[in-house]
């Protein structure tokens, strides 16, 4: 992976006005791989679909970031995919 943006929004990825989404969008426009993490499945997959249109890889993980074990599993999976 050339670049990675982890997004951990509090209330879901709300679109271009959300700083995490805006950051991920800039990276996606430059064909960087992007990692989205959110507990809201619907907005997560909507964001993944939008960002995938730029041609880079966009990984989406449904995860409650208050759960340390779940976050560790996401990080391990991302690291495994980047090898």
RAHURA-V418130 format. One record per pair of residues at least 24 apart in sequence whose ideal C-beta (glycine too) atoms are under 7 Angstrom apart, sorted by the first residue. I is the first residue (numbers start at 1). J is the second residue. Records with the same first field share a line. If there is no record, write none. Layout:
BEGIN
I->J ; J
END
This chain:
BEGIN
1->33 ; 82
2->32 ; 33
3->27 ; 32 ; 33
4->33 ; 34 ; 35
5->34 ; 35
6->35 ; 37
7->36 ; 37 ; 38
8->37 ; 65
9->38
12->38 ; 40 ; 43
13->38 ; 43 ; 44 ; 47
14->43
21->47
24->51
25->51
28->54 ; 56 ; 58
29->54
31->55 ; 56
32->56
33->57
34->58
35->59 ; 78
36->60 ; 61
37->61 ; 63 ; 65 ; 74
38->62
39->63 ; 64
END
